[in-house]
Amino acid sequence: MAVSVGFTWSVASGAIIPFLGPLFAAQFLIASSRPLSLAQTAATIGFVVVAGVVLQGVAATTADEPMVLLPLLGLFYFACFHAQATGRGGAAVFLLLVVGIMVPLLTVLHRDLGTSALAVLTYGIASGVVLTWLAHAVVPDIGSNDPPPAPLPIHSRPLLRAAADAVILLLIVTLCLTKDEWATAMVIPITVASIQTQLDLSAGARAAVGLVLINLIGGIAASAAFVLLEIRPSLLSMFVLVLLAGLVFGGRAASLSASAKVYAGALTTFLLVFGAGVSPLPGTAAESFSTRIGYIVIAVSYAMLMGALLWPKLGATLPSLPVSKAR
């Protein structure tokens, strides 16, 4: 309900990037079955605004100096991935990675938006919080009997793992900044970041293949949904299509199964690809079905290949323990 209502409202109100609010709402709802408190909301929005202000200032002042901009972006990505590798941050890691990807791309490549990248992101995060509150108001107390969340894993060599992840993401962001035909392919680096926060190669090849297939299914479903929307363009059609995706992927993501995080990634992929199709950003709506599928294939293949090259050399993931014990 949250993603379908939020997506339809964003499109109807003319939001520049309509998938942002629903994407953040999905992250909040999947991360916790309880609504965000006012203190958590203020802290989350404040954290994003501060990070966005810094990144927008850096991107605006160094847009013509890539040898300065790219290392600073890499340092930001490293900080996010290091928090994840040490068992901290939770859902906030992916949220900040989205900020770290979108703000530079929008600031450098889409200077004619008529509004700042920070304003777009602030609106997205605020609308995501409102959607979560509305969802909990309609279906209250759904998490009263939930067990406590499982502790986050800690990597045995967090510095090296974070450095490897930062390099992987920075390379694909650099391609989007420098490759003209990928100027509108924001979905690629965000999908890569989503997979990086999902994938653990130590879980085995079967789990990795399952992750790839489910993310591809999310992208294919989004492309097919956009084709259906073009056949019968209306807000009602859009609402129904996103609602179906939310029920299929979001329902499994909200479960307590081991594959919940993977289905959350598939829902993220769906919202990214479908949202890129209806976004008023220049060039996005004209992308073909095969182009959108190609973006997802590129993102998944790239993340898997680079992970296979770098991650096995960095050690396995350990259960969540105090850092001193993990070492």
C-alpha positions as semicolon CSV with decimal commas, in nm:
position;residue;x (nm);y (nm);z (nm)
1;M;0,000;0,000;0,000
2;A;0,277;0,242;0,089
3;V;0,470;0,206;-0,237
4;S;0,162;0,205;-0,463
5;V;-0,004;0,507;-0,301
6;G;0,327;0,692;-0,273
7;F;0,431;0,621;-0,630
8;T;0,096;0,724;-0,778
9;W;0,083;1,042;-0,570
10;S;0,440;1,137;-0,665
11;V;0,363;1,102;-1,036
12;A;0,033;1,290;-1,004
13;S;0,202;1,575;-0,817
14;G;0,480;1,603;-1,076
15;A;0,773;1,485;-0,862
16;I;1,100;1,489;-1,057
17;I;1,206;1,146;-0,928
18;P;0,881;0,975;-0,827
19;F;1,036;0,654;-0,698
20;L;1,229;0,820;-0,414
21;G;0,949;0,845;-0,157
22;P;0,822;0,489;-0,215
23;L;1,178;0,356;-0,219
24;F;1,261;0,508;0,119
25;A;0,922;0,403;0,260
26;A;0,990;0,043;0,155
27;Q;1,331;0,053;0,324
28;F;1,182;0,183;0,649
29;L;0,894;-0,063;0,652
30;I;1,112;-0,365;0,575
31;A;1,380;-0,266;0,825
32;S;1,134;-0,241;1,114
33;S;0,772;-0,337;1,173
34;R;0,730;-0,037;1,401
35;P;0,684;0,323;1,283
36;L;0,966;0,571;1,316
37;S;0,939;0,792;1,622
38;L;0,958;1,170;1,591
39;A;1,314;1,161;1,726
40;Q;1,417;0,893;1,475
41;T;1,249;1,085;1,195
42;A;1,424;1,409;1,285
43;A;1,758;1,231;1,316
44;T;1,715;1,050;0,983
45;I;1,611;1,360;0,788
46;G;1,880;1,568;0,957
47;F;2,146;1,309;0,879
48;V;2,043;1,293;0,513
49;V;2,023;1,671;0,481
50;V;2,369;1,721;0,631
51;A;2,519;1,452;0,407
52;G;2,334;1,594;0,107
53;V;2,448;1,951;0,175
54;V;2,810;1,842;0,198
55;L;2,791;1,624;-0,113
56;Q;2,608;1,886;-0,316
57;G;2,863;2,149;-0,220
58;V;3,148;1,916;-0,311
59;A;2,989;1,817;-0,643
60;A;2,905;2,176;-0,739
61;T;3,253;2,313;-0,664
62;T;3,449;2,022;-0,813
63;A;3,225;1,930;-1,107
64;D;3,500;2,030;-1,351
65;E;3,776;1,868;-1,143
66;P;3,711;1,493;-1,146
67;M;4,047;1,414;-0,981
68;V;3,917;1,597;-0,673
69;L;3,551;1,491;-0,685
70;L;3,603;1,118;-0,731
71;P;3,840;1,060;-0,434
72;L;3,601;1,253;-0,209
73;L;3,310;1,038;-0,326
74;G;3,519;0,727;-0,270
75;L;3,589;0,838;0,085
76;F;3,217;0,883;0,151
77;Y;3,138;0,537;0,009
78;F;3,418;0,388;0,219
79;A;3,268;0,536;0,538
80;C;2,926;0,389;0,455
81;F;3,059;0,043;0,373
82;H;3,286;0,043;0,677
83;A;2,983;0,103;0,898
84;Q;2,814;-0,195;0,732
85;A;3,123;-0,418;0,762
86;T;3,147;-0,346;1,135
87;G;2,781;-0,428;1,201
88;R;2,659;-0,069;1,233
89;G;2,424;0,151;1,037
90;G;2,155;-0,098;0,938
91;A;1,917;0,037;0,674
92;A;2,078;0,382;0,701
93;V;2,379;0,255;0,503
94;F;2,180;0,201;0,184
95;L;1,993;0,528;0,242
96;L;2,320;0,722;0,258
97;L;2,460;0,536;-0,043
98;V;2,156;0,645;-0,245
99;V;2,225;1,003;-0,135
100;G;2,593;0,964;-0,226
101;I;2,501;0,842;-0,574
102;M;2,211;1,066;-0,665
103;V;2,337;1,403;-0,539
104;P;2,659;1,403;-0,748
105;L;2,485;1,263;-1,057
106;L;2,200;1,512;-1,042
107;T;2,428;1,804;-0,956
108;V;2,684;1,734;-1,230
109;L;2,470;1,588;-1,510
110;H;2,131;1,755;-1,462
111;R;2,205;2,116;-1,377
112;D;1,885;2,228;-1,556
113;L;1,644;2,054;-1,320
114;G;1,516;2,383;-1,186
115;T;1,563;2,260;-0,831
116;S;1,855;2,129;-0,630
117;A;1,940;1,765;-0,586
118;L;1,922;1,820;-0,211
119;A;1,565;1,949;-0,234
120;V;1,466;1,643;-0,438
121;L;1,619;1,408;-0,182
122;T;1,476;1,592;0,118
123;Y;1,128;1,572;-0,034
124;G;1,182;1,203;-0,106
125;I;1,292;1,113;0,247
126;A;1,016;1,321;0,406
127;S;0,747;1,166;0,187
128;G;0,889;0,821;0,263
129;V;0,850;0,884;0,637
130;V;0,494;1,011;0,591
131;L;0,409;0,700;0,388
132;T;0,535;0,475;0,667
133;W;0,326;0,661;0,923
134;L;0,017;0,633;0,703
135;A;0,079;0,262;0,650
136;H;0,105;0,200;1,023
137;A;-0,206;0,411;1,083
138;V;-0,406;0,193;0,842
139;V;-0,261;-0,135;0,977
140;P;-0,158;-0,062;1,337
141;D;0,042;-0,280;1,577
142;I;0,148;-0,528;1,313
143;G;0,487;-0,577;1,477
144;S;0,387;-0,615;1,839
145;N;0,479;-0,986;1,847
146;D;0,782;-0,976;1,621
147;P;1,103;-1,129;1,759
148;P;1,401;-0,897;1,805
149;P;1,600;-0,841;1,485
150;A;1,900;-1,063;1,418
151;P;2,235;-0,901;1,498
152;L;2,420;-0,754;1,205
153;P;2,727;-0,948;1,087
154;I;3,079;-0,818;1,136
155;H;3,345;-0,875;0,873
156;S;3,679;-1,014;0,984
157;R;3,868;-0,746;0,786
158;P;3,629;-0,449;0,770
159;L;3,879;-0,194;0,639
160;L;3,971;-0,400;0,335
161;R;3,612;-0,505;0,269
162;A;3,493;-0,144;0,288
163;A;3,776;-0,032;0,058
164;A;3,687;-0,300;-0,197
165;D;3,317;-0,209;-0,190
166;A;3,399;0,161;-0,222
167;V;3,615;0,095;-0,530
168;I;3,343;-0,119;-0,688
169;L;3,078;0,150;-0,646
170;L;3,307;0,441;-0,733
171;L;3,404;0,285;-1,067
172;I;3,044;0,247;-1,181
173;V;2,954;0,600;-1,065
174;T;3,255;0,730;-1,258
175;L;3,129;0,558;-1,573
176;C;2,788;0,724;-1,534
177;L;2,956;1,063;-1,490
178;T;3,181;1,027;-1,794
179;K;2,989;0,803;-2,036
180;D;2,732;1,012;-2,224
181;E;2,494;0,724;-2,299
182;W;2,481;0,639;-1,927
183;A;2,399;0,994;-1,815
184;T;2,040;0,887;-1,739
185;A;2,136;0,540;-1,610
186;M;2,113;0,629;-1,241
187;V;1,952;0,288;-1,189
188;I;2,285;0,113;-1,252
189;P;2,491;0,243;-0,957
190;I;2,192;0,234;-0,719
191;T;2,128;-0,129;-0,815
192;V;2,496;-0,207;-0,761
193;A;2,480;-0,049;-0,414
194;S;2,163;-0,245;-0,338
195;I;2,331;-0,573;-0,433
196;Q;2,642;-0,485;-0,232
197;T;2,427;-0,446;0,079
198;Q;2,251;-0,778;0,007
199;L;2,518;-1,013;-0,120
200;D;2,748;-1,228;0,090
201;L;2,951;-1,465;-0,126
202;S;3,039;-1,669;0,180
203;A;2,677;-1,787;0,183
204;G;2,756;-1,999;-0,122
205;A;2,706;-1,999;-0,497
206;R;2,342;-2,104;-0,474
207;A;2,254;-1,799;-0,265
208;A;2,444;-1,572;-0,505
209;V;2,264;-1,716;-0,809
210;G;1,930;-1,677;-0,634
211;L;2,010;-1,314;-0,561
212;V;2,095;-1,250;-0,926
213;L;1,780;-1,416;-1,057
214;I;1,544;-1,240;-0,817
215;N;1,695;-0,898;-0,891
216;L;1,667;-0,967;-1,263
217;I;1,305;-1,071;-1,215
218;G;1,242;-0,740;-1,039
219;G;1,388;-0,550;-1,335
220;I;1,200;-0,756;-1,592
221;A;0,874;-0,711;-1,401
222;A;0,930;-0,334;-1,391
223;S;1,000;-0,317;-1,765
224;A;0,692;-0,526;-1,843
225;A;0,484;-0,307;-1,610
226;F;0,601;0,005;-1,793
227;V;0,503;-0,148;-2,129
228;L;0,155;-0,223;-1,989
229;L;0,134;0,132;-1,856
230;E;0,213;0,269;-2,202
231;I;-0,071;0,059;-2,346
232;R;-0,321;0,192;-2,090
233;P;-0,172;0,509;-1,941
234;S;-0,361;0,618;-1,631
235;L;-0,297;0,672;-1,263
236;L;-0,527;0,379;-1,183
237;S;-0,322;0,145;-1,402
238;M;-0,003;0,268;-1,238
239;F;-0,150;0,215;-0,891
240;V;-0,256;-0,142;-0,972
241;L;0,080;-0,234;-1,129
242;V;0,285;-0,103;-0,837
243;L;0,043;-0,261;-0,588
244;L;0,090;-0,602;-0,751
245;A;0,467;-0,565;-0,732
246;G;0,442;-0,460;-0,369
247;L;0,233;-0,764;-0,286
248;V;0,465;-1,007;-0,464
249;F;0,807;-0,869;-0,366
250;G;0,717;-0,665;-0,058
251;G;0,518;-0,947;0,097
252;R;0,816;-1,181;0,081
253;A;1,053;-0,905;0,192
254;A;0,842;-0,851;0,505
255;S;0,868;-1,217;0,603
256;L;1,119;-1,351;0,855
257;S;1,275;-1,594;0,604
258;A;1,640;-1,596;0,507
259;S;1,550;-1,464;0,159
260;A;1,367;-1,156;0,289
261;K;1,659;-0,922;0,216
262;V;1,684;-1,054;-0,141
263;Y;1,318;-0,983;-0,212
264;A;1,362;-0,638;-0,059
265;G;1,633;-0,586;-0,321
266;A;1,398;-0,705;-0,595
267;L;1,136;-0,451;-0,482
268;T;1,407;-0,184;-0,485
269;T;1,502;-0,284;-0,841
270;F;1,138;-0,274;-0,951
271;L;1,086;0,076;-0,811
272;L;1,410;0,202;-0,965
273;V;1,344;0,069;-1,315
274;F;0,972;0,149;-1,324
275;G;1,036;0,490;-1,170
276;A;1,304;0,571;-1,425
277;G;1,049;0,506;-1,699
278;V;0,794;0,757;-1,568
279;S;1,050;1,009;-1,441
280;P;1,056;1,347;-1,617
281;L;1,436;1,343;-1,624
282;P;1,556;1,398;-1,984
283;G;1,586;1,079;-2,185
284;T;1,459;0,833;-1,926
285;A;1,109;0,781;-2,063
286;A;1,242;0,717;-2,414
287;E;1,455;0,422;-2,306
288;S;1,343;0,095;-2,460
289;F;1,245;-0,227;-2,284
290;S;1,575;-0,387;-2,384
291;T;1,772;-0,086;-2,257
292;R;1,614;-0,108;-1,914
293;I;1,674;-0,481;-1,892
294;G;2,029;-0,417;-2,011
295;Y;2,088;-0,172;-1,727
296;I;1,986;-0,433;-1,469
297;V;2,194;-0,704;-1,635
298;I;2,496;-0,471;-1,639
299;A;2,448;-0,372;-1,275
300;V;2,400;-0,729;-1,147
301;S;2,679;-0,875;-1,360
302;Y;2,920;-0,599;-1,264
303;A;2,848;-0,629;-0,891
304;M;2,883;-1,009;-0,899
305;L;3,201;-1,007;-1,108
306;M;3,379;-0,743;-0,901
307;G;3,264;-0,907;-0,580
308;A;3,395;-1,243;-0,697
309;L;3,730;-1,085;-0,781
310;L;3,780;-0,890;-0,459
311;W;3,571;-1,027;-0,173
312;P;3,702;-1,387;-0,133
313;K;4,049;-1,253;-0,060
314;L;3,925;-1,039;0,227
315;G;3,806;-1,300;0,475
316;A;3,467;-1,433;0,582
317;T;3,183;-1,270;0,767
318;L;3,165;-1,335;1,141
319;P;2,863;-1,336;1,371
320;S;2,787;-1,009;1,540
321;L;3,026;-0,971;1,833
322;P;3,196;-0,683;2,005
323;V;3,468;-0,557;1,773
324;S;3,746;-0,660;2,011
325;K;3,618;-1,019;2,018
326;A;3,574;-1,029;1,640
327;R;3,935;-0,932;1,598
